[in-house]
Amino acid sequence: MSQEPDTLGLMGLTRPSSLSPSSISTFTSCPLSFRFAYIDRLPQPPSPWTVKGTLVHRALELLHNRPPSDRDLGAALADLATAGAELAGEPEMALLGLSAEEEAAFSADAEALVRRYFELEDPSTVRAIGLELKLRARLHDEPGAPELRGVIDRLELDAAGELVITDYKTGSVPREHNEQSRLTGVRLYALLCERVFGRRPARVQLLYLSEPVAIIATPSEQSVRGSARKATALWSAVERACDRDDFRPHPSRLCDFCAFRAYCPAFGGDPAAAEELRRAVAPAGPAPGAEPRPYALPEPSGAARPALPVAGA
Ligand code: SF4
């Protein structure tokens, strides 16, 4: 199912082979950041909030791998400890360089997020049929359609047997003007689910553990089709930007969290320095378009539409 990178003429850049809700959001907010992350594949140093997100996601994955009757707070905290032990051996944790005091605060924050999760739902009632589900599908059936891919934290069946997608969020709840972009991602997950399994989910829920707050969306035929059209238009914009090697910076509040400020002309940086770094990391790096996050997506299977996972996970 994968599309080979399309190397263009002398001036063009190698196009990414796929899009994801994250990469779409990145291109929409800053095309230059998209280029650095998804085309140049520049390494991004881990941050405490992204590593904490990885830790909490893993703990909740372990929790939902347990039999429903075992999923209580004590089990969740034990799973958090297991996830912490797994992460302790990973380079991303070492790269944070936390002091003992900072590490204690990091662990306390992660525990608070897990505790607040229990204020949002009773995990013993959840019928998960897929955890950390890596999905990929063509955006549409026309020739040249890019691949859309994403990782669904949890796919489940509700009491009526309808599909529900759950996405855990460890950051802050979006303000009203950012909520639309969150919902765009939600609809893309719904589209991905529909393309892969042939069924649109009845609900997509974003569980913000920091408050805690749940944002629940009901994807409609119209909203999902609209998102597919927008993603197709965005893909055309990515292709044009690659053809012209024209990815412009778009400064915003997100610059405070951007790993590429040193190379960004909006902050006096030189993109040519990024080019040197790209050449240094390119031989070992994944193909353009691959996600910069630490989840490894599987190689394309080329298989026909898979059956829904069997309930009972
Ligand atoms: S610093 Fe801001 S403008 Fe520059 S690449 Fe990053 S997000 Fe874009």
Boltz pocket constraint, residues with backbone or C-beta under 6 A from the ligand:
constraints:
  - pocket:
      binder: B
      contacts: [[A, 30], [A, 32], [A, 33], [A, 248], [A, 249], [A, 250], [A, 251], [A, 252], [A, 254], [A, 255], [A, 258], [A, 259], [A, 260], [A, 261], [A, 264], [A, 265], [A, 266], [A, 267]]
      max_distance: 6.0
